[in-house]
Amino acid sequence: MLMKIAFGFFVVISSTHQTFTEKVHDGSLNKQLEKCPPMLVKGRVQRAAGCDLVFITPDRTDHYLLPSSYTAANLDACLNNSVLAANLTELGNLAFNKDQLFVIKRKLGEIYPRGLPQEEIKKLGIILTVYTIDDISQWNITDPDVLAEAVQNTGSAAMTIALQSHYLKELGVLDATALNVIDGPMLCTASEEKLETISRTELRKVKPIDISACSQAKKGIIFGIAKHAFQHHTANRQTYYNMMKPYLGGATAADLRILAISRINMDYETFVRLNPAEVEKLSAQRLRGLLGRNLNYLKENESQEIVQHWVDSHTAAEVMSLGIGLRKGESSAELGTFPFQDLLIPDYALNNLASVKNNNLLSSTYIAVMGIILQYV
C-alpha cells in the first residue's frame, strides 16, 4: 500500500495537468486518446453537468493515476457518493492530496450523517489523516481489528492516543490485538472493571506490557491475570520469572517469597518496581534469596524509597545481617523510642544501679549499658 501511495504522489508531481484534463479536439482525436489513461478514455461521453472529465466508475477507483487526473473540484463533481461508499477501501489506498481528501471526507459525512460505522472506519486508509480528535470522539469503535487498522493509518501521535483512549471508554474487547495496539501507560487509564476482562489466554499472546504507570490496584489485577496465564511454566522458575517480570509490580509478599526460595537473582531494575508495602514484609533471608548476586545494589541505592521502606521496617540487627553495609538510620526520635525492654541487662548490673554510692561505679555501669545498646544499633 505504501509503495502504491508513494508512486501515486510521484505521478501527481511529475505529470502535467494538461495530459489528463485537456479537452479532446476533433482534428487530433486519436493522438490525444493515446496520451490519456484508459480510465479516462472509456466513458468520456458519460460527462454530466459539473463534471468536466468523466465520472469515476467502480472499475476505476483503484487506478493509481486517479489522484493526478482529478483536481479536488473535479473529484467533487465526478465522484458519486454511491461509488465512494461502495469502493472506499480502494480509494483509501490512493495518494490523494489534502484538498482531495477533504472532499472525500465531506462526501462521507453526507453518506453517514450520524457518524462513520466502524466497518467503514476500517476502510479509510489515508483518508483517516484528515479526521480530527473531535471526529474520533463521535465514533463507536468496539472491534479490535478496526482499532488496529485505524491506529496504523493515523497521521499523528495525538490521533493515536485519541483512538486508544476512546476505545477504552467504549465496549471494545481487550484481546491480544487490542492489547498490542494500546501501550502500557494508556492501558493504565482503563477502569479496573475493564482490566478484569482481559483473559489469561489473550495475555499469553501479547508482547510484554509496561504497567509501571498503573495504580497499585490495577497492577494487582494485571499481575493476577498474568500469574494464571503463565502458571504452566512454574516448574522452570527462571522461565516463569522472565515471563512475569513486566507484571511483578502487582506481586504480593507471598509471591515474592516463592521467587526468593527459587533464588532467581532478581535484577534491581525489576526490584525497584515492586510494591514497597509488600517488600517490607520480607525477612532479610528472603530479601537475600530474592536478589541473590544483585543484593549489593541495595547499598548502592540505599536512599531510594523501596530500600528505605524495608530498612525502616526491620531491626538494626536484621538490616546489618545482610552484610552489605546497610545500616538503620539513627535519629533522636528513634532513640526516644528505643526498645529497652528487649535489652538483656544482667542482674548484677541492675543491683549495682540500685546501690550506686560513687561516681566511679555509676560511670562503669553507664558504660556497660551503652555497650549493650550499641549491639542493637
KEKE-3310 file (N, C-alpha, C; in steps of 0.2 Angstrom, whole numbers, plus 5000, padded with zeros to 4 digits):
npx = (5004:5010:5020:5012:5005:5016:5021:5010:5010:5022:5018:5008:5016:5025:5018:5009:4996:4989:4990:4980:4968:4965:4953:4947:4951:4943:4951:4963:4960:4963:4977:4977:4970:4978:4987:4980:4975:4968:4957:4951:4948:4939:4922:4921:4911:4901:4900:4893:4883:4893:4904:4919:4927:4926:4914:4919:4920:4916:4926:4937:4941:4953:4964:4980:4983:4973:4972:4981:4974:4962:4957:4954:4941:4936:4936:4926:4915:4915:4914:4903:4893:4888:4897:4908:4905:4904:4916:4926:4938:4947:4949:4954:4967:4974:4985:4980:4979:4979:4968:4960:4957:4949:4938:4933:4931:4921:4911:4909:4903:4891:4885:4885:4878:4876:4888:4903:4901:4909:4914:4916:4926:4937:4941:4946:4959:4972:4963:4960:4968:4964:4954:4949:4952:4941:4932:4934:4930:4916:4915:4911:4920:4922:4928:4942:4951:4947:4952:4965:4968:4965:4974:4985:4984:4983:4988:4996:5004:4995:4983:4983:4983:4971:4962:4965:4962:4948:4943:4945:4936:4924:4915:4924:4933:4947:4957:4971:4975:4970:4977:4990:4990:4987:4997:5006:5005:4994:4985:4984:4975:4962:4947:4946:4937:4937:4950:4949:4943:4952:4958:4967:4972:4973:4982:4994:4997:5002:5014:5026:5019:5020:5017:5020:5015:5002:4990:4991:4982:4977:4989:4989:4978:4982:4993:4988:4981:4991:4998:4991:4990:5003:5006:5009:5022:5029:5037:5049:5058:5066:5062:5048:5049:5055:5045:5035:5041:5037:5025:5027:5026:5014:5014:5012:5018:5019:5020:5032:5040:5040:5047:5059:5063:5066:5078:5080:5089:5084:5085:5090:5082:5070:5067:5065:5053:5044:5030:5033:5026:5024:5037:5043:5038:5046:5058:5076:5083:5074:5075:5088:5088:5079:5086:5099:5114:5113:5111:5120:5116:5106:5113:5120:5109:5103:5096:5084:5066:5060:5070:5073:5060:5060:5072:5068:5057:5063:5073:5089:5098:5094:5095:5108:5112:5112:5124:5130:5133:5123:5114:5103:5095:5099:5091:5085:5072:5071:5080:5073:5062:5068:5068:5070:5066:5069:5082:5095:5099:5111:5108:5117:5121:5109:5108:5119:5115:5105:5112:5121:5135:5145:5153:5162:5157:5145:5149:5155:5144:5136:5144:5144:5130:5128:5137:5129:5118:5124:5125:5114:5112)
npy = (4994:5006:5008:5010:5021:5030:5030:5035:5048:5053:5053:5063:5074:5074:5073:5081:5093:5095:5084:5075:5082:5090:5096:5085:5088:5087:5086:5080:5068:5054:5055:5062:5053:5043:5048:5049:5041:5024:5024:5036:5038:5028:5029:5043:5050:5050:5061:5073:5087:5099:5090:5090:5080:5064:5053:5045:5028:5012:5002:5010:5015:5010:5014:5020:5032:5040:5051:5060:5064:5071:5086:5093:5100:5094:5080:5081:5084:5073:5061:5051:5049:5036:5028:5030:5026:5012:5008:5012:5006:5004:5018:5023:5019:5026:5039:5053:5071:5083:5092:5085:5074:5080:5083:5070:5066:5075:5071:5058:5062:5066:5054:5047:5054:5053:5049:5039:5022:5008:4998:5005:5014:5006:5005:5017:5020:5031:5042:5044:5053:5066:5067:5073:5074:5078:5072:5059:5056:5055:5043:5025:5013:4996:4985:4976:4974:4985:4995:4993:4994:5008:5014:5012:5019:5032:5049:5056:5056:5061:5058:5044:5042:5047:5038:5026:5030:5033:5020:5012:5018:5014:4999:4990:4975:4968:4960:4951:4958:4971:4974:4974:4985:4995:5005:5002:5013:5020:5009:5009:5018:5013:5007:4998:4988:4986:4981:4969:4961:4956:4941:4926:4919:4927:4936:4929:4930:4942:4955:4960:4970:4987:4991:5000:5013:5011:5011:5004:4995:4992:4986:4975:4968:4965:4958:4947:4941:4938:4929:4917:4915:4911:4901:4887:4887:4886:4876:4878:4889:4900:4903:4906:4917:4926:4928:4934:4945:4959:4961:4961:4971:4971:4960:4950:4949:4936:4930:4935:4928:4915:4917:4920:4909:4902:4908:4917:4928:4942:4956:4973:4983:4978:4975:4987:4991:4984:4983:4993:4991:4978:4972:4976:4967:4956:4945:4947:4936:4931:4942:4942:4930:4933:4943:4938:4937:4951:4958:4968:4980:4986:4993:5002:5009:5015:5026:5026:5025:5012:5004:5011:5009:4996:4995:5003:4996:4985:4978:4985:4975:4965:4972:4974:4961:4958:4960:4969:4982:4990:5001:5004:5020:5033:5043:5056:5054:5040:5035:5040:5031:5019:5001:4997:4987:4976:4973:4963:4965:4961:4954:4958:4970:4977:4977:4984:4997:5000:5002:5012:5021:5030:5040:5034:5020:5023:5028:5016:5008:5014:5014:5000:4998:5006:4999:4987:4993:4997:4986:4984:4994)
npz = (5000:5004:4995:4984:4986:4987:4975:4968:4973:4967:4954:4954:4956:4945:4933:4920:4921:4909:4901:4906:4908:4897:4885:4872:4855:4839:4827:4831:4837:4839:4842:4854:4862:4864:4873:4884:4900:4900:4909:4908:4895:4892:4893:4891:4885:4895:4903:4914:4919:4927:4929:4922:4916:4917:4924:4939:4939:4947:4942:4940:4952:4959:4952:4950:4945:4947:4957:4951:4941:4943:4949:4965:4964:4953:4957:4966:4958:4950:4957:4962:4977:4979:4973:4980:4993:4990:4986:4995:5002:4991:4986:4998:4998:4989:4983:4987:4988:5001:4999:4991:4999:5009:5002:5000:5013:5016:5008:5013:5025:5021:5017:5028:5040:5053:5058:5055:5052:5061:5053:5041:5045:5046:5033:5029:5027:5020:5020:5033:5039:5038:5047:5063:5081:5088:5078:5080:5093:5091:5085:5086:5091:5093:5089:5089:5078:5069:5077:5077:5063:5061:5070:5063:5052:5056:5057:5067:5083:5093:5088:5088:5102:5105:5098:5105:5118:5117:5113:5124:5133:5127:5123:5119:5116:5125:5119:5112:5100:5102:5114:5110:5102:5111:5121:5137:5147:5142:5143:5157:5160:5159:5166:5182:5181:5167:5165:5171:5162:5154:5147:5152:5142:5131:5136:5136:5122:5119:5117:5130:5143:5149:5165:5174:5176:5181:5194:5211:5213:5200:5195:5203:5198:5185:5187:5193:5183:5174:5182:5182:5168:5165:5173:5170:5168:5180:5184:5179:5186:5182:5169:5171:5180:5171:5162:5170:5174:5169:5176:5189:5198:5204:5213:5228:5245:5248:5235:5231:5241:5236:5224:5230:5236:5226:5221:5211:5207:5206:5196:5199:5193:5191:5204:5210:5205:5212:5224:5237:5250:5250:5249:5261:5270:5269:5276:5280:5276:5266:5257:5253:5246:5236:5228:5227:5219:5216:5227:5232:5226:5234:5244:5236:5231:5243:5247:5240:5239:5240:5246:5258:5264:5267:5276:5286:5292:5298:5311:5317:5319:5310:5298:5297:5296:5283:5277:5269:5271:5274:5285:5299:5300:5312:5323:5334:5337:5335:5345:5356:5356:5359:5361:5375:5383:5377:5380:5386:5401:5413:5430:5440:5436:5437:5451:5455:5450:5458:5470:5469:5475:5472:5460:5451:5451:5445:5433:5427:5426:5417:5406:5403:5401:5389:5381:5378:5372:5360:5353:5347:5337)
capx = (5000:5014:5023:5007:5004:5022:5021:5005:5012:5027:5015:5005:5021:5028:5013:5006:4988:4986:4989:4975:4962:4963:4948:4950:4949:4941:4956:4968:4957:4967:4983:4976:4967:4984:4990:4975:4975:4962:4952:4948:4946:4932:4916:4921:4904:4897:4900:4887:4884:4898:4910:4922:4931:4922:4913:4923:4916:4919:4932:4942:4943:4959:4969:4985:4984:4967:4973:4984:4969:4957:4958:4949:4935:4934:4934:4920:4910:4914:4914:4896:4893:4887:4903:4913:4903:4905:4923:4930:4944:4951:4950:4958:4974:4977:4989:4976:4982:4974:4962:4956:4955:4944:4932:4931:4928:4914:4906:4907:4899:4884:4883:4884:4877:4876:4895:4905:4901:4916:4916:4919:4932:4942:4942:4948:4966:4975:4958:4959:4973:4961:4949:4951:4951:4933:4928:4935:4925:4910:4915:4910:4924:4922:4931:4950:4954:4946:4956:4972:4969:4964:4980:4991:4984:4983:4994:5000:5004:4989:4977:4984:4981:4964:4959:4966:4958:4941:4942:4945:4930:4918:4914:4929:4936:4954:4960:4978:4975:4969:4982:4996:4989:4986:5003:5005:5003:4987:4981:4983:4969:4956:4945:4948:4932:4939:4956:4947:4940:4957:4958:4974:4973:4975:4988:4999:4999:5004:5021:5026:5015:5023:5011:5023:5010:4996:4989:4993:4976:4977:4994:4987:4973:4985:4998:4984:4979:4997:5000:4987:4992:5010:5007:5011:5029:5032:5042:5056:5057:5069:5057:5042:5051:5056:5038:5031:5044:5034:5019:5029:5024:5007:5015:5011:5024:5019:5023:5040:5044:5041:5053:5065:5065:5069:5084:5080:5093:5081:5089:5087:5078:5064:5065:5063:5046:5039:5027:5037:5022:5025:5044:5045:5036:5051:5064:5082:5084:5070:5077:5094:5086:5076:5091:5105:5120:5112:5110:5124:5113:5103:5118:5121:5103:5100:5092:5078:5061:5059:5076:5072:5054:5062:5076:5064:5053:5066:5078:5095:5102:5092:5097:5116:5114:5113:5131:5132:5135:5117:5113:5097:5096:5099:5088:5083:5065:5072:5082:5067:5058:5072:5065:5074:5063:5072:5089:5096:5104:5112:5105:5122:5121:5103:5109:5123:5112:5101:5116:5127:5137:5150:5153:5166:5153:5140:5152:5156:5138:5134:5147:5141:5124:5129:5140:5124:5114:5127:5125:5107:5112)
capy = (5000:5012:5009:5012:5028:5034:5031:5040:5055:5055:5054:5069:5079:5074:5073:5088:5093:5095:5077:5071:5085:5094:5093:5082:5091:5083:5085:5075:5063:5048:5056:5064:5047:5039:5051:5048:5034:5021:5025:5042:5037:5024:5033:5051:5053:5050:5068:5076:5094:5100:5085:5092:5075:5058:5051:5039:5022:5007:4999:5015:5018:5008:5016:5024:5039:5044:5057:5065:5065:5075:5091:5092:5102:5088:5075:5083:5084:5067:5055:5050:5046:5029:5024:5031:5021:5005:5007:5016:5003:5006:5025:5025:5017:5030:5045:5059:5076:5085:5095:5079:5070:5084:5082:5063:5067:5079:5066:5053:5065:5066:5047:5044:5060:5051:5046:5033:5015:5006:4994:5010:5017:5001:5005:5024:5021:5038:5047:5045:5058:5072:5067:5076:5071:5078:5067:5052:5056:5053:5036:5020:5008:4991:4980:4977:4975:4991:5000:4992:4997:5015:5017:5011:5025:5039:5054:5059:5053:5063:5055:5038:5042:5048:5032:5021:5032:5032:5013:5010:5020:5010:4992:4986:4969:4969:4954:4952:4963:4977:4975:4975:4992:5000:5004:5001:5019:5021:5004:5010:5023:5009:5006:4991:4983:4984:4977:4962:4957:4953:4934:4924:4916:4933:4939:4925:4931:4949:4957:4962:4976:4991:4993:5005:5019:5009:5012:4998:4991:4989:4982:4969:4965:4963:4953:4941:4938:4935:4923:4912:4914:4908:4896:4881:4887:4887:4871:4881:4895:4906:4905:4909:4924:4931:4930:4938:4952:4965:4962:4959:4977:4969:4954:4951:4946:4928:4928:4936:4923:4909:4918:4921:4902:4899:4911:4919:4933:4947:4962:4979:4987:4974:4975:4994:4992:4981:4987:4994:4989:4970:4971:4977:4961:4951:4945:4948:4930:4931:4948:4940:4925:4936:4947:4934:4941:4958:4961:4974:4986:4989:4998:5007:5013:5015:5032:5025:5024:5005:5002:5014:5006:4989:4996:5006:4991:4980:4980:4986:4969:4962:4976:4973:4954:4957:4960:4974:4989:4994:5002:5008:5027:5035:5050:5057:5051:5033:5034:5041:5025:5013:4996:4995:4981:4970:4973:4958:4968:4956:4956:4961:4977:4981:4978:4989:5003:5002:5004:5016:5026:5034:5042:5029:5015:5025:5028:5010:5005:5018:5011:4993:4998:5008:4994:4983:4996:4998:4979:4984:5000)
capz = (5000:5005:4988:4979:4988:4986:4967:4966:4974:4962:4947:4955:4955:4938:4927:4918:4921:4903:4899:4909:4908:4892:4881:4865:4849:4834:4822:4833:4842:4840:4845:4861:4866:4865:4879:4890:4903:4898:4913:4906:4888:4892:4896:4891:4883:4900:4906:4916:4921:4933:4929:4915:4914:4916:4931:4941:4940:4951:4939:4940:4959:4961:4947:4954:4942:4948:4961:4947:4935:4945:4955:4971:4962:4948:4961:4970:4953:4946:4961:4966:4984:4979:4971:4985:4998:4988:4984:5000:5003:4985:4986:5004:4996:4983:4986:4986:4992:5007:4997:4988:5005:5012:4998:5001:5020:5016:5005:5018:5030:5018:5016:5035:5044:5061:5060:5051:5056:5062:5047:5036:5048:5044:5026:5027:5024:5021:5022:5041:5041:5038:5053:5069:5088:5089:5074:5083:5099:5089:5083:5091:5089:5098:5086:5090:5071:5067:5081:5074:5056:5062:5073:5058:5047:5059:5055:5072:5090:5096:5085:5090:5109:5105:5096:5110:5124:5115:5113:5131:5136:5124:5125:5115:5119:5126:5116:5110:5095:5106:5119:5106:5099:5116:5125:5144:5150:5140:5146:5164:5161:5159:5173:5185:5178:5160:5165:5173:5156:5150:5148:5153:5135:5127:5138:5133:5115:5118:5119:5137:5144:5154:5169:5179:5177:5184:5201:5214:5212:5193:5194:5206:5193:5179:5189:5195:5176:5171:5186:5179:5161:5164:5179:5167:5167:5186:5185:5177:5189:5178:5163:5174:5182:5165:5159:5175:5176:5167:5180:5196:5202:5207:5217:5235:5248:5247:5228:5232:5245:5232:5220:5234:5238:5219:5220:5203:5206:5203:5194:5203:5189:5192:5211:5211:5203:5216:5229:5244:5255:5250:5250:5268:5274:5268:5280:5277:5272:5259:5253:5251:5242:5230:5224:5226:5217:5215:5233:5234:5223:5239:5247:5231:5231:5249:5248:5236:5243:5242:5251:5265:5267:5270:5281:5292:5295:5301:5316:5315:5318:5304:5292:5297:5294:5275:5276:5263:5274:5275:5292:5300:5302:5319:5324:5341:5338:5336:5352:5361:5357:5359:5364:5381:5386:5373:5382:5391:5406:5419:5436:5444:5434:5440:5458:5456:5449:5464:5476:5467:5480:5470:5453:5448:5449:5441:5426:5425:5425:5411:5400:5402:5397:5382:5376:5376:5367:5354:5350:5343:5333)
cpx = (5004:5018:5018:5006:5010:5022:5016:5007:5017:5023:5011:5010:5024:5024:5010:4999:4985:4985:4983:4968:4960:4957:4950:4947:4948:4947:4962:4966:4961:4973:4982:4973:4973:4988:4986:4975:4968:4956:4948:4945:4939:4927:4916:4915:4899:4897:4894:4888:4888:4904:4913:4926:4926:4920:4917:4918:4919:4926:4938:4945:4950:4965:4974:4985:4977:4968:4976:4979:4964:4959:4953:4942:4932:4932:4927:4914:4909:4914:4907:4897:4892:4893:4908:4911:4905:4912:4928:4937:4949:4953:4955:4965:4977:4980:4985:4980:4977:4968:4957:4953:4949:4937:4929:4928:4921:4909:4904:4902:4892:4881:4881:4883:4877:4883:4896:4904:4908:4918:4919:4925:4938:4945:4945:4955:4969:4970:4958:4963:4970:4955:4953:4950:4944:4929:4928:4931:4918:4909:4913:4914:4924:4926:4939:4953:4953:4951:4963:4973:4969:4971:4985:4990:4983:4989:4998:4999:4997:4983:4977:4981:4974:4960:4959:4962:4950:4939:4941:4939:4923:4918:4918:4932:4944:4957:4967:4979:4975:4975:4989:4996:4990:4993:5001:5002:4996:4982:4979:4977:4962:4954:4947:4943:4934:4945:4954:4944:4946:4958:4966:4976:4976:4981:4994:5002:5002:5011:5021:5023:5019:5017:5014:5018:5004:4996:4990:4988:4976:4983:4993:4983:4977:4990:4994:4982:4986:5000:4997:4989:4999:5011:5010:5019:5033:5037:5049:5055:5060:5064:5051:5044:5052:5049:5034:5035:5040:5028:5021:5027:5017:5008:5014:5018:5024:5022:5030:5043:5045:5047:5059:5068:5069:5076:5085:5085:5090:5085:5085:5082:5071:5062:5063:5056:5041:5036:5030:5033:5023:5032:5046:5043:5041:5056:5070:5084:5081:5073:5083:5093:5083:5081:5097:5111:5119:5110:5113:5120:5108:5107:5119:5115:5099:5096:5085:5073:5060:5064:5074:5065:5056:5067:5072:5059:5056:5071:5085:5099:5100:5095:5105:5117:5114:5120:5134:5133:5129:5116:5107:5099:5095:5096:5086:5076:5066:5075:5077:5063:5061:5069:5070:5072:5066:5079:5090:5101:5105:5110:5110:5122:5115:5104:5114:5120:5108:5105:5122:5128:5142:5150:5157:5161:5148:5142:5153:5149:5135:5137:5145:5135:5124:5132:5134:5120:5117:5127:5119:5107:5116)
cpy = (5006:5013:5012:5019:5033:5035:5035:5047:5057:5057:5061:5075:5080:5075:5080:5088:5093:5088:5074:5075:5090:5091:5090:5086:5086:5081:5081:5070:5057:5049:5058:5058:5043:5041:5050:5041:5031:5023:5032:5042:5034:5029:5040:5054:5053:5056:5070:5083:5094:5095:5087:5086:5069:5056:5045:5033:5017:5004:5004:5017:5015:5010:5021:5031:5043:5050:5062:5067:5070:5080:5090:5094:5096:5082:5075:5082:5077:5060:5055:5047:5038:5025:5025:5026:5014:5003:5011:5013:5005:5013:5027:5023:5021:5037:5052:5065:5079:5088:5090:5075:5074:5083:5075:5063:5070:5074:5061:5055:5065:5059:5045:5050:5059:5048:5040:5027:5012:5001:4999:5013:5013:5002:5012:5024:5028:5043:5049:5051:5065:5073:5070:5072:5072:5074:5060:5051:5054:5046:5031:5013:5002:4985:4981:4978:4982:4996:4999:4995:5005:5018:5017:5017:5032:5043:5057:5055:5055:5060:5047:5037:5043:5042:5027:5023:5031:5024:5010:5012:5017:5003:4987:4981:4970:4962:4956:4957:4970:4979:4976:4982:4997:4999:5004:5007:5021:5016:5005:5015:5020:5008:4999:4986:4981:4980:4970:4958:4954:4945:4932:4921:4922:4936:4935:4927:4938:4950:4960:4969:4980:4993:4998:5011:5018:5011:5005:4993:4988:4985:4975:4965:4961:4957:4946:4937:4934:4929:4917:4910:4910:4903:4889:4881:4887:4881:4873:4888:4901:4908:4908:4916:4928:4933:4934:4944:4958:4966:4961:4965:4976:4963:4955:4948:4939:4926:4929:4931:4917:4911:4918:4914:4899:4902:4913:4925:4939:4953:4968:4983:4984:4975:4982:4996:4988:4985:4987:4991:4981:4968:4971:4971:4955:4951:4946:4942:4930:4936:4945:4934:4928:4939:4943:4939:4948:4961:4967:4980:4989:4994:5003:5012:5014:5021:5031:5023:5016:5002:5005:5011:5000:4990:4999:5001:4985:4982:4981:4980:4965:4965:4974:4966:4953:4957:4964:4981:4993:4995:5006:5015:5028:5042:5050:5054:5043:5031:5035:5035:5019:5007:4993:4988:4975:4969:4967:4961:4963:4958:4959:4968:4981:4982:4984:4996:5005:5004:5008:5021:5031:5035:5037:5023:5016:5025:5021:5006:5008:5015:5004:4993:5001:5003:4989:4986:4996:4991:4980:4990:4998)
cpz = (5000:4998:4983:4980:4986:4978:4965:4967:4969:4955:4948:4953:4948:4932:4926:4919:4914:4900:4900:4908:4902:4887:4874:4860:4843:4829:4825:4838:4844:4844:4853:4865:4868:4872:4885:4893:4901:4903:4912:4899:4888:4896:4895:4889:4889:4905:4908:4918:4927:4933:4922:4912:4913:4923:4932:4943:4944:4949:4939:4947:4962:4957:4951:4951:4943:4952:4956:4941:4937:4950:4960:4968:4957:4952:4964:4965:4950:4950:4965:4972:4984:4977:4976:4991:4996:4987:4989:5001:4997:4985:4992:5003:4991:4986:4984:4990:4997:5004:4994:4994:5009:5008:4999:5008:5020:5013:5010:5024:5027:5018:5023:5040:5051:5063:5056:5055:5056:5056:5041:5038:5046:5037:5024:5024:5025:5022:5029:5043:5041:5043:5059:5076:5089:5085:5077:5089:5097:5086:5088:5089:5095:5095:5086:5083:5068:5070:5078:5067:5057:5065:5067:5053:5050:5057:5060:5079:5094:5094:5087:5098:5109:5103:5102:5116:5123:5115:5120:5135:5133:5126:5121:5119:5120:5125:5115:5105:5098:5110:5116:5103:5105:5120:5132:5147:5149:5143:5154:5165:5161:5166:5175:5182:5171:5160:5167:5168:5152:5152:5148:5146:5131:5129:5136:5126:5114:5120:5126:5138:5150:5159:5175:5181:5180:5191:5204:5213:5205:5192:5197:5201:5188:5181:5190:5188:5174:5175:5184:5172:5161:5170:5176:5167:5174:5188:5184:5180:5185:5173:5166:5176:5176:5162:5163:5176:5175:5172:5187:5201:5206:5212:5224:5238:5248:5240:5228:5236:5241:5227:5224:5235:5231:5217:5213:5202:5202:5202:5198:5199:5190:5199:5213:5209:5207:5221:5235:5250:5256:5252:5257:5272:5273:5273:5277:5273:5266:5255:5249:5245:5235:5226:5223:5224:5216:5221:5235:5231:5229:5242:5242:5230:5237:5251:5244:5241:5245:5247:5258:5268:5271:5276:5288:5295:5298:5307:5313:5314:5312:5298:5291:5295:5287:5273:5270:5265:5275:5283:5293:5303:5309:5319:5331:5342:5339:5343:5357:5362:5356:5363:5370:5384:5383:5376:5387:5396:5412:5425:5441:5442:5437:5447:5459:5455:5455:5470:5474:5473:5478:5462:5449:5446:5445:5433:5423:5422:5418:5405:5398:5398:5390:5378:5374:5371:5360:5350:5345:5338:5327)
residu = (MET:LEU:MET:LYS:ILE:ALA:PHE:GLY:PHE:PHE:VAL:VAL:ILE:SER:SER:THR:HIS:GLN:THR:PHE:THR:GLU:LYS:VAL:HIS:ASP:GLY:SER:LEU:ASN:LYS:GLN:LEU:GLU:LYS:CYS:PRO:PRO:MET:LEU:VAL:LYS:GLY:ARG:VAL:GLN:ARG:ALA:ALA:GLY:CYS:ASP:LEU:VAL:PHE:ILE:THR:PRO:ASP:ARG:THR:ASP:HIS:TYR:LEU:LEU:PRO:SER:SER:TYR:THR:ALA:ALA:ASN:LEU:ASP:ALA:CYS:LEU:ASN:ASN:SER:VAL:LEU:ALA:ALA:ASN:LEU:THR:GLU:LEU:GLY:ASN:LEU:ALA:PHE:ASN:LYS:ASP:GLN:LEU:PHE:VAL:ILE:LYS:ARG:LYS:LEU:GLY:GLU:ILE:TYR:PRO:ARG:GLY:LEU:PRO:GLN:GLU:GLU:ILE:LYS:LYS:LEU:GLY:ILE:ILE:LEU:THR:VAL:TYR:THR:ILE:ASP:ASP:ILE:SER:GLN:TRP:ASN:ILE:THR:ASP:PRO:ASP:VAL:LEU:ALA:GLU:ALA:VAL:GLN:ASN:THR:GLY:SER:ALA:ALA:MET:THR:ILE:ALA:LEU:GLN:SER:HIS:TYR:LEU:LYS:GLU:LEU:GLY:VAL:LEU:ASP:ALA:THR:ALA:LEU:ASN:VAL:ILE:ASP:GLY:PRO:MET:LEU:CYS:THR:ALA:SER:GLU:GLU:LYS:LEU:GLU:THR:ILE:SER:ARG:THR:GLU:LEU:ARG:LYS:VAL:LYS:PRO:ILE:ASP:ILE:SER:ALA:CYS:SER:GLN:ALA:LYS:LYS:GLY:ILE:ILE:PHE:GLY:ILE:ALA:LYS:HIS:ALA:PHE:GLN:HIS:HIS:THR:ALA:ASN:ARG:GLN:THR:TYR:TYR:ASN:MET:MET:LYS:PRO:TYR:LEU:GLY:GLY:ALA:THR:ALA:ALA:ASP:LEU:ARG:ILE:LEU:ALA:ILE:SER:ARG:ILE:ASN:MET:ASP:TYR:GLU:THR:PHE:VAL:ARG:LEU:ASN:PRO:ALA:GLU:VAL:GLU:LYS:LEU:SER:ALA:GLN:ARG:LEU:ARG:GLY:LEU:LEU:GLY:ARG:ASN:LEU:ASN:TYR:LEU:LYS:GLU:ASN:GLU:SER:GLN:GLU:ILE:VAL:GLN:HIS:TRP:VAL:ASP:SER:HIS:THR:ALA:ALA:GLU:VAL:MET:SER:LEU:GLY:ILE:GLY:LEU:ARG:LYS:GLY:GLU:SER:SER:ALA:GLU:LEU:GLY:THR:PHE:PRO:PHE:GLN:ASP:LEU:LEU:ILE:PRO:ASP:TYR:ALA:LEU:ASN:ASN:LEU:ALA:SER:VAL:LYS:ASN:ASN:ASN:LEU:LEU:SER:SER:THR:TYR:ILE:ALA:VAL:MET:GLY:ILE:ILE:LEU:GLN:TYR:VAL)
# end
